Amino acid sequence: MLTEIVDLTRIVQTQEGQQTGAALGVLAVVGLPFGAAFAVLQVLGTNSALGLTVGVVAALVGSGTLLLTRIGRLLLRSLRSSE
């Protein structure tokens, strides 16, 4: 009985760790293009709405492209399978 409880606890902890890792990976993949886009806009000194819009669109395209890679798909699959 005690062995079964220990095994189930280990399984739950492993699944939680995998879900946390996948969530952090997705956050990094999505956050990286936005951080780069906003950094470029700040260096260029762009304060216009058009510049901000172009930066956000470029970041969305970059995030989408990164999520379509093999690693991005793996992260999304890991996040979905653990729910």
URHUDA-V681117 format. One record per residue. N is the residue number from 1. OMEGA is omega in radians with two decimals (none if undefined). D_CENTER is the distance of its C-alpha to the mean C-alpha in whole Angstrom. Layout:
BEGIN
n=N omega=OMEGA d_center=D_CENTER
n=N omega=OMEGA d_center=D_CENTER
END
This chain:
BEGIN
n=1 omega=-3.12 d_center=39
n=2 omega=3.11 d_center=37
n=3 omega=3.11 d_center=36
n=4 omega=3.12 d_center=34
n=5 omega=3.12 d_center=33
n=6 omega=3.12 d_center=31
n=7 omega=3.12 d_center=30
n=8 omega=3.10 d_center=28
n=9 omega=3.12 d_center=27
n=10 omega=3.13 d_center=25
n=11 omega=-3.14 d_center=24
n=12 omega=3.13 d_center=22
n=13 omega=3.11 d_center=21
n=14 omega=3.13 d_center=20
n=15 omega=3.11 d_center=18
n=16 omega=3.11 d_center=16
n=17 omega=3.11 d_center=15
n=18 omega=3.13 d_center=13
n=19 omega=3.11 d_center=12
n=20 omega=3.10 d_center=11
n=21 omega=3.12 d_center=10
n=22 omega=3.13 d_center=7
n=23 omega=3.10 d_center=6
n=24 omega=3.09 d_center=6
n=25 omega=3.10 d_center=4
n=26 omega=3.11 d_center=1
n=27 omega=3.12 d_center=3
n=28 omega=-3.12 d_center=4
n=29 omega=3.14 d_center=4
n=30 omega=-3.07 d_center=5
n=31 omega=-3.10 d_center=7
n=32 omega=3.12 d_center=9
n=33 omega=3.13 d_center=11
n=34 omega=3.11 d_center=12
n=35 omega=3.12 d_center=13
n=36 omega=-3.13 d_center=15
n=37 omega=-3.13 d_center=16
n=38 omega=3.07 d_center=17
n=39 omega=3.11 d_center=19
n=40 omega=3.12 d_center=21
n=41 omega=3.14 d_center=22
n=42 omega=3.13 d_center=23
n=43 omega=3.12 d_center=25
n=44 omega=3.13 d_center=27
n=45 omega=-3.12 d_center=28
n=46 omega=3.11 d_center=27
n=47 omega=-3.07 d_center=27
n=48 omega=3.09 d_center=28
n=49 omega=3.12 d_center=26
n=50 omega=3.12 d_center=26
n=51 omega=3.11 d_center=24
n=52 omega=3.12 d_center=22
n=53 omega=3.11 d_center=21
n=54 omega=3.12 d_center=21
n=55 omega=-3.14 d_center=19
n=56 omega=3.12 d_center=16
n=57 omega=3.12 d_center=17
n=58 omega=3.12 d_center=17
n=59 omega=3.10 d_center=13
n=60 omega=3.11 d_center=12
n=61 omega=3.11 d_center=14
n=62 omega=3.11 d_center=12
n=63 omega=3.12 d_center=9
n=64 omega=3.13 d_center=11
n=65 omega=3.12 d_center=12
n=66 omega=3.12 d_center=10
n=67 omega=3.10 d_center=8
n=68 omega=3.10 d_center=12
n=69 omega=-3.12 d_center=13
n=70 omega=-3.12 d_center=14
n=71 omega=3.10 d_center=11
n=72 omega=3.10 d_center=8
n=73 omega=3.11 d_center=11
n=74 omega=3.10 d_center=11
n=75 omega=-3.14 d_center=8
n=76 omega=3.12 d_center=8
n=77 omega=3.13 d_center=12
n=78 omega=-3.14 d_center=12
n=79 omega=3.14 d_center=10
n=80 omega=-3.04 d_center=13
n=81 omega=-3.10 d_center=15
n=82 omega=-3.14 d_center=15
n=83 omega=none d_center=16
END
